[in-house]
């Protein structure tokens, strides 16, 4: 086991060889990860990739089969009470007492901590002043999620875990929660979140890790991972018939850096679309393929994920 004294104090989370097995099923396969103090780190992966298993181990809700993990330079096996006082957690699904008001719920959670934030301050922070005396069952989905985040913040944590915090929320509610996360980080807090939304990861995260099959497949800033594709622009197209279009030939086009066949067509990452596009049209004409769809957009984390795993994040 690695001694805590050997790990730099700039890490809020550090994992080495983290493994979790359920019989013959490997949810995590020897995962190594560092999360820096003061950063927002995003863990991306489809359902069943292992991200929730990992975050629940770090939250002290599951025990690993093997490997070593430290949270805020402590281990759950020896410092459970101290860690509970220093972290905040929002789960994928939160069930709170439906007949209690928003204020009563926050007052209850505040009583669990020796120190923490004032209830009035939190109600203002989550913008629920006009709903503070409404029962939980009367709140909208977005308002309930804001209460859940407020409960995670009530102990004034150093580290905040958010497991898919905006799934199912409308765009306005999502942006309200983004503001809460950004404010928490601006005051020195560390955030680890899982998400299915690439725009969320690009907006909030200093770094992201792509996990699939219990393996960390890529790690870096959103800009670094997008740059690793080799092209800043994605050309998407469909043709009829498609059988004569060779993916390798697409990848050999001028300025092309990555090519793939998608379920409904093809994608091409290029550095210079004004050079690649005429060459693409030339190639399609030579093989007798008629263009039925064409689009161009800047490369995103979604393109990175599909390139690494061969599937969409939400599959």
C-alpha positions as CSV (number, residue, x, y, z in Angstrom):
1,X,0.0,0.0,0.0
2,X,1.3,3.5,-0.9
3,X,2.1,5.8,2.0
4,X,0.1,9.0,2.1
5,X,3.3,11.0,2.9
6,X,4.7,10.0,-0.5
7,X,1.7,11.5,-2.4
8,X,1.9,15.2,-3.3
9,X,-0.5,17.5,-1.4
10,X,-1.8,18.9,-4.7
11,X,-4.0,15.9,-5.3
12,X,-7.6,15.7,-4.0
13,X,-8.0,12.1,-5.3
14,X,-5.4,9.5,-6.2
15,X,-6.1,5.9,-7.4
16,X,-3.6,3.2,-8.2
17,X,-4.6,-0.2,-9.7
18,X,-8.3,0.3,-8.7
19,X,-10.2,-2.9,-9.5
20,X,-13.8,-4.0,-8.9
21,X,-15.1,-7.4,-9.8
22,X,-18.6,-8.8,-9.5
23,X,-18.0,-12.5,-10.0
24,X,-16.7,-12.8,-13.6
25,X,-17.6,-9.2,-14.4
26,X,-14.9,-6.6,-14.3
27,X,-16.4,-3.2,-13.6
28,X,-12.9,-1.6,-13.1
29,X,-9.7,-3.0,-14.5
30,X,-6.7,-1.7,-12.6
31,X,-7.5,2.0,-13.0
32,X,-4.9,4.8,-12.2
33,X,-6.1,8.3,-11.8
34,X,-5.1,11.6,-10.2
35,X,-7.6,14.5,-9.6
36,X,-5.9,17.8,-8.8
37,X,-7.0,20.0,-5.9
38,X,-9.2,22.9,-7.2
39,X,-10.1,21.4,-10.6
40,X,-13.3,20.1,-12.0
41,X,-12.7,16.7,-13.4
42,X,-15.2,14.9,-15.6
43,X,-15.5,11.2,-16.0
44,X,-17.2,10.2,-19.4
45,X,-18.5,6.9,-20.4
46,X,-21.6,5.0,-21.5
47,X,-23.8,3.1,-19.2
48,X,-21.9,0.1,-17.8
49,X,-18.5,1.6,-18.5
50,X,-17.6,1.6,-14.8
51,X,-17.8,5.3,-14.0
52,X,-20.5,5.0,-11.3
53,X,-18.7,2.1,-9.7
54,X,-15.5,4.2,-9.5
55,X,-17.2,7.3,-8.1
56,X,-19.1,5.2,-5.5
57,X,-15.8,3.7,-4.4
58,X,-14.3,7.2,-4.0
59,X,-17.5,8.2,-2.1
60,X,-17.0,5.4,0.4
61,X,-20.2,3.6,-0.8
62,X,-18.4,0.5,-2.3
63,X,-15.2,-1.3,-1.5
64,X,-12.7,-2.1,-4.3
65,X,-11.7,-5.6,-5.0
66,X,-8.1,-4.5,-5.3
67,X,-6.0,-1.4,-5.6
68,X,-5.5,1.7,-3.5
69,X,-7.4,5.0,-3.4
70,X,-7.0,8.1,-1.3
71,X,-9.5,11.0,-1.0
72,X,-8.2,14.2,0.4
73,X,-5.1,12.3,1.6
74,X,-7.2,9.9,3.7
75,X,-8.6,6.4,3.2
76,X,-12.2,5.3,3.9
77,X,-11.0,2.3,5.9
78,X,-9.3,4.6,8.5
79,X,-10.9,8.1,8.3
80,X,-14.5,7.6,7.4
81,X,-16.0,10.2,9.8
82,X,-13.4,12.8,8.8
83,X,-14.1,12.3,5.1
84,X,-17.9,12.5,5.5
85,X,-17.4,16.0,7.0
86,X,-15.2,17.1,4.0
87,X,-17.1,15.9,1.0
88,X,-20.5,16.5,-0.6
89,X,-22.3,14.0,-2.8
90,X,-25.2,14.2,-5.3
91,X,-26.3,10.8,-6.6
92,X,-27.9,9.9,-9.9
93,X,-31.2,9.7,-8.1
94,X,-32.0,11.5,-4.9
95,X,-35.0,10.7,-2.7
96,X,-35.8,13.2,0.0
97,X,-38.8,13.5,2.4
98,X,-41.7,14.6,0.2
99,X,-43.7,16.3,3.0
100,X,-40.8,18.4,4.3
101,X,-40.3,21.9,2.9
102,X,-37.1,22.9,1.1
103,X,-36.0,24.9,4.2
104,X,-36.7,21.9,6.5
105,X,-34.7,19.5,4.3
106,X,-31.7,21.8,4.3
107,X,-32.0,22.4,8.1
108,X,-32.0,18.6,8.6
109,X,-28.9,18.1,6.5
110,X,-27.2,21.0,8.1
111,X,-27.6,19.3,11.5
112,X,-25.5,16.4,10.3
113,X,-22.3,18.5,10.2
114,X,-20.2,20.0,13.0
115,X,-19.6,23.0,10.7
116,X,-21.3,24.2,7.5
117,X,-23.1,26.8,5.6
118,X,-26.1,28.8,6.7
119,X,-29.5,27.5,5.4
120,X,-30.5,31.0,4.2
121,X,-27.3,31.4,2.3
122,X,-27.8,28.1,0.5
123,X,-31.4,28.9,-0.4
124,X,-30.2,32.1,-2.1
125,X,-27.3,30.2,-3.8
126,X,-29.7,27.7,-5.4
127,X,-32.2,30.4,-6.2
128,X,-35.1,28.9,-4.3
129,X,-36.2,31.9,-2.1
130,X,-39.7,31.7,-3.5
131,X,-39.9,27.9,-3.0
132,X,-38.3,27.6,0.4
133,X,-41.6,26.9,2.2
134,X,-42.9,24.6,-0.5
135,X,-43.0,20.9,0.2
136,X,-40.5,18.8,-1.7
137,X,-43.2,16.9,-3.6
138,X,-44.5,20.2,-5.0
139,X,-41.1,21.2,-6.6
140,X,-40.3,20.7,-10.2
141,X,-37.5,18.3,-11.4
142,X,-35.0,21.2,-11.7
143,X,-35.9,22.6,-8.3
144,X,-35.5,19.1,-6.7
145,X,-32.1,18.7,-8.2
146,X,-31.1,22.1,-6.9
147,X,-32.1,21.0,-3.4
148,X,-30.0,17.9,-3.9
149,X,-27.0,20.0,-4.8
150,X,-27.7,22.3,-1.9
151,X,-27.7,19.3,0.5
152,X,-24.3,18.3,-0.9
153,X,-23.0,21.8,-0.3
154,X,-24.5,22.3,3.2
155,X,-21.4,20.9,5.0
156,X,-19.1,23.4,3.1
157,X,-17.2,20.5,1.5
158,X,-13.7,20.6,0.0
159,X,-14.6,18.0,-2.6
160,X,-17.9,17.6,-4.4
161,X,-19.0,14.4,-6.2
162,X,-21.8,14.9,-8.9
163,X,-23.0,11.7,-10.6
164,X,-24.9,12.8,-13.7
165,X,-26.3,15.9,-12.0
166,X,-28.3,17.3,-14.9
167,X,-29.8,14.2,-16.5
168,X,-33.4,14.9,-17.4
169,X,-33.3,18.6,-16.7
170,X,-34.5,21.4,-19.0
171,X,-31.8,23.7,-20.5
172,X,-32.5,26.5,-18.0
173,X,-32.2,24.2,-15.0
174,X,-29.0,22.7,-16.4
175,X,-27.4,26.1,-16.7
176,X,-28.4,27.0,-13.2
177,X,-26.6,24.0,-11.9
178,X,-23.6,24.7,-14.0
179,X,-23.4,28.1,-12.3
180,X,-23.4,26.5,-8.9
181,X,-20.5,24.2,-9.9
182,X,-18.5,27.0,-11.4
183,X,-19.0,29.1,-8.2
184,X,-18.0,26.2,-6.0
185,X,-14.8,25.7,-8.0
186,X,-14.1,29.5,-8.1
187,X,-13.9,29.4,-4.3
188,X,-11.3,26.6,-4.3
189,X,-13.4,23.5,-4.2
190,X,-12.6,20.4,-6.2
191,X,-15.4,18.7,-8.3
192,X,-15.6,15.2,-9.8
193,X,-18.6,14.7,-12.0
194,X,-19.9,12.1,-14.4
195,X,-22.0,13.2,-17.3
196,X,-23.6,12.0,-20.5
197,X,-23.5,15.5,-21.9
198,X,-20.4,16.5,-23.9
199,X,-21.3,20.2,-23.9
200,X,-21.5,20.0,-20.1
201,X,-18.0,18.4,-19.9
202,X,-16.5,21.0,-22.2
203,X,-18.2,23.9,-20.3
204,X,-17.3,22.8,-16.8
205,X,-14.3,20.5,-16.8
206,X,-10.6,21.4,-16.6
207,X,-9.8,17.8,-17.5
208,X,-11.8,14.7,-18.6
209,X,-11.2,11.0,-18.5
210,X,-12.9,8.7,-21.0
211,X,-13.7,5.3,-19.4
212,X,-15.1,2.2,-21.2
213,X,-15.1,-1.4,-20.1
214,X,-13.5,-0.4,-16.8
215,X,-10.4,1.0,-18.5
216,X,-9.3,4.7,-18.7
217,X,-8.9,5.1,-22.4
218,X,-7.9,8.8,-22.6
219,X,-7.1,11.6,-20.2
220,X,-6.5,15.3,-20.7
221,X,-8.1,18.7,-21.1
222,X,-11.1,18.9,-23.6
223,X,-8.9,20.9,-25.9
224,X,-6.1,18.3,-25.8
225,X,-8.4,15.4,-26.5
226,X,-10.0,17.2,-29.4
227,X,-6.6,18.1,-30.8
228,X,-5.6,14.4,-30.6
229,X,-8.1,13.7,-33.3
230,X,-5.6,15.6,-35.6
231,X,-8.3,17.7,-37.2
232,X,-10.3,20.7,-35.9
233,X,-13.3,20.3,-38.2
234,X,-15.5,17.2,-38.7
235,X,-17.1,16.6,-42.1
236,X,-20.1,14.3,-41.9
237,X,-21.7,12.9,-45.0
238,X,-23.8,10.1,-46.4
239,X,-23.9,8.7,-50.0
240,X,-25.8,6.3,-52.2
241,X,-24.6,3.7,-52.8
242,X,-22.1,3.6,-49.9
243,X,-20.5,0.2,-50.7
244,X,-17.8,1.7,-52.9
245,X,-16.5,4.2,-50.4
246,X,-13.3,3.0,-48.7
247,X,-12.6,4.4,-45.2
248,X,-8.9,4.1,-45.8
249,X,-9.1,6.1,-49.0
250,X,-11.0,8.8,-47.0
251,X,-8.3,8.9,-44.4
252,X,-5.7,9.4,-47.2
253,X,-7.4,12.6,-48.5
254,X,-5.4,15.9,-48.2
255,X,-5.5,17.3,-44.7
256,X,-7.6,14.4,-43.4
257,X,-6.5,13.1,-40.0
258,X,-9.2,10.5,-39.1
259,X,-12.0,8.7,-40.9
260,X,-14.7,6.3,-39.9
261,X,-17.9,4.7,-41.1
262,X,-20.9,5.7,-38.9
263,X,-24.3,4.0,-38.7
264,X,-25.8,6.6,-41.1
265,X,-22.8,7.6,-43.1
266,X,-19.1,8.6,-42.7
267,X,-17.1,11.1,-40.6
268,X,-13.9,12.8,-41.5
269,X,-11.6,14.9,-39.2
270,X,-9.7,17.4,-41.2
271,X,-7.3,20.3,-40.6
272,X,-8.3,22.4,-43.7
273,X,-11.8,21.8,-44.9
274,X,-11.3,24.0,-47.9
275,X,-8.7,21.5,-49.1
276,X,-10.4,18.3,-47.9
277,X,-13.9,19.0,-49.2
278,X,-13.0,19.3,-53.0
279,X,-10.9,16.2,-52.7
280,X,-13.8,14.4,-51.0
281,X,-16.2,15.4,-53.8
282,X,-13.6,14.2,-56.4
283,X,-13.3,10.8,-54.7
284,X,-17.1,10.3,-54.5
285,X,-17.5,11.2,-58.2
286,X,-14.8,8.6,-59.1
287,X,-16.5,5.8,-57.3
288,X,-20.0,6.8,-58.5
289,X,-21.4,7.7,-55.0
290,X,-24.1,10.3,-54.9
291,X,-23.9,12.7,-51.9
292,X,-27.2,12.7,-49.9
293,X,-26.0,14.5,-46.7
294,X,-23.2,16.9,-45.9
295,X,-22.3,18.8,-42.7
296,X,-19.3,20.5,-41.2
297,X,-18.8,21.5,-37.6
298,X,-15.9,22.0,-35.2
299,X,-14.7,18.7,-33.5
300,X,-16.1,18.1,-30.1
301,X,-15.6,15.7,-27.2
302,X,-18.4,13.6,-28.7
303,X,-16.2,13.0,-31.7
304,X,-13.3,12.0,-29.4
305,X,-15.5,9.5,-27.6
306,X,-16.8,7.9,-30.8
307,X,-13.3,7.7,-32.2
308,X,-12.0,6.0,-29.0
309,X,-14.9,3.6,-28.3
310,X,-16.7,3.3,-31.7
311,X,-20.1,4.3,-30.2
312,X,-22.0,7.3,-29.0
313,X,-21.7,8.3,-25.3
314,X,-25.4,7.8,-24.6
315,X,-25.6,4.2,-26.1
